[in-house]
Amino acid sequence: MKNYILVLLLSLFSSFVATAQCEATEPSDFYACESDGDGIEIFDLTQKDAAIIGDNPIDDFFVSYHLNDFSAEDNTQILPSLYEIQNPFFQIIFARLNQISTGCFNIVPLKLKVEEPPLINIPNNMFSEDTDNDGIVFFDLHAVETEVLAYLTGGPYLIHYHLTEDDAENGENHIPLEFNDNYEINTMEDGDCQIIYVRVVEFPSMCHSVTSFKIGIFIDPDFDGLTSQLEDLNENGNYDDDDTDDDGIPNYLDNDDDNDLVETSIERMGDGYGFPMTTGFVDTDGDLIENYLDDDDDDGDGVLTKDEDYNNNGSPLDDDTNNNTIPDFVEAEVALSINDAVLDTIKLFPSPVSSDITLQFPEVIAYLNVSIVSIDGKVLTSNIVENKKQTTIDLEYLNAGVYFVSFTYNNRSFVKKIIKE
């Protein structure tokens, strides 16, 4: 009897040890990427074998997969290695870890998930200016990432850049960029473009999407701050037929496009009238022609810009007759004050102005048009003054800055500068 009990205990102990050795590792979720929108995909279940076997000796264990926990217990309804899920987008099956030497087993669930590829955006094309014309341009490809990922809420995401669509789809040969690295181009010519492919991988599903954008360069052969593309005024792709001043030099090679003795780079920056460009459109006489293309008269005073080079040194930039820091070629006041005593003696006060400004005339004015003009030449308001020697204009609505007061009297114009606090 004692021997029987001993044998029984040894048998139970051996069974406990064998069972304890059948310890399956519960695998992470198994993902497939959606291909046609139905949520049904094929999973290669053998890809999870190693994870489930874990540290167990691989030569003594194997894994089978079952439709439910009951069939896993009974070792029935064994699923094929290439298994197409029955439920769209999500299904739980059961993996059975089997030990060959002892016959013990352990069961763990396995979640099968079908995930949509990340819905990424197509970024805007990226163009850079080769303003020093050395043929070398750097692109910060990372700058498109915010746009590409704009409406995504999952992640995290891994982004790589590729030179071919095949490489992007296969995740191969990405452009080696660190986070702060720029992509260097030194083989492109003016107007050329190159396609960059963006591969976005979403974790943990590892599903990916690919989009693309173009990078291109434009050069500035005349160093006037405008690339060749911007000097293609008729936008026909031919830079050689844009010659504003008809001097035989196309604008993209001419550093003075309107031949008014003021270089295009200066007129584009707004330096010609003493203030930086704030709107991107410098038109001091309000004729809707930018100063660098206005070959007649930048300030509308009836005198050509090049004729306001009073000291005849080849540039009107340093001609400031009234010493107010504004060159005469963008100040109508100078030319007209010589010819019209009434306009010359108009007084404006106070300056700087905070709310109302007062205009005082040397005599009763029968009819005078007064306009408030922004620094970029836009008429903000116009007033008619009739039979008055003094009038007040409300300027409280204006933002702080520099403005011009334009007077029209007897078909002549006159401009004074004011500062709004």
Stockholm file with secondary structure:
# STOCKHOLM 1.0

chainA/1-421         MKNYILVLLLSLFSSFVATAQCEATEPSDFYACESDGDGIEIFDLTQKDAAIIGDNPIDDFFVSYHLNDFSAEDNTQILPSLYEIQNPFFQIIFARLNQISTGCFNIVPLKLKVEEPPLINIPNNMFSEDTDNDGIVFFDLHAVETEVLAYLTGGPYLIHYHLTEDDAENGENHIPLEFNDNYEINTMEDGDCQIIYVRVVEFPSMCHSVTSFKIGIFIDPDFDGLTSQLEDLNENGNYDDDDTDDDGIPNYLDNDDDNDLVETSIERMGDGYGFPMTTGFVDTDGDLIENYLDDDDDDGDGVLTKDEDYNNNGSPLDDDTNNNTIPDFVEAEVALSINDAVLDTIKLFPSPVSSDITLQFPEVIAYLNVSIVSIDGKVLTSNIVENKKQTTIDLEYLNAGVYFVSFTYNNRSFVKKIIKE
#=GR chainA/1-421 SS CHHHHHHHHHHHHHHHHHHHHCCCCCCCCEEEECSSSSSCCEEEGGGGHHHHHTTSCGGGEEEEEESSHHHHHHTCSBCCSEEECSSSSEEEEEEEEEETTTCCEEEEEEEEEEECCCCCCCCCCEEEEETTCSSCEEECGGGGHHHHTTTCCSCCEEEEEESSHHHHHHTCSCCCCCTTCCEEECSCCTTCEEEEEEEEEETTTTEEEEEEEEEEEEECTTCSSCCTTTTCTTCSSCGGGCCTTCSSSCGGGCSSTTCSSSCHHHHHHTGGGTSCCSSSCCCTTSSSSCGGGCCSCSSSSSSCGGGGCTTCSSCGGGCCTTCSSSCGGGCHHHHHHTTCHHHHTCEEECSSBSSEEEEEEEEEESCEEEEEECTTSCEEEEEEECSEEEEEEECTTSCSEEEEEEEEETTEEEEEEEEEC
#=GC SS_cons         CHHHHHHHHHHHHHHHHHHHHCCCCCCCCEEEECSSSSSCCEEEGGGGHHHHHTTSCGGGEEEEEESSHHHHHHTCSBCCSEEECSSSSEEEEEEEEEETTTCCEEEEEEEEEEECCCCCCCCCCEEEEETTCSSCEEECGGGGHHHHTTTCCSCCEEEEEESSHHHHHHTCSCCCCCTTCCEEECSCCTTCEEEEEEEEEETTTTEEEEEEEEEEEEECTTCSSCCTTTTCTTCSSCGGGCCTTCSSSCGGGCSSTTCSSSCHHHHHHTGGGTSCCSSSCCCTTSSSSCGGGCCSCSSSSSSCGGGGCTTCSSCGGGCCTTCSSSCGGGCHHHHHHTTCHHHHTCEEECSSBSSEEEEEEEEEESCEEEEEECTTSCEEEEEEECSEEEEEEECTTSCSEEEEEEEEETTEEEEEEEEEC
//
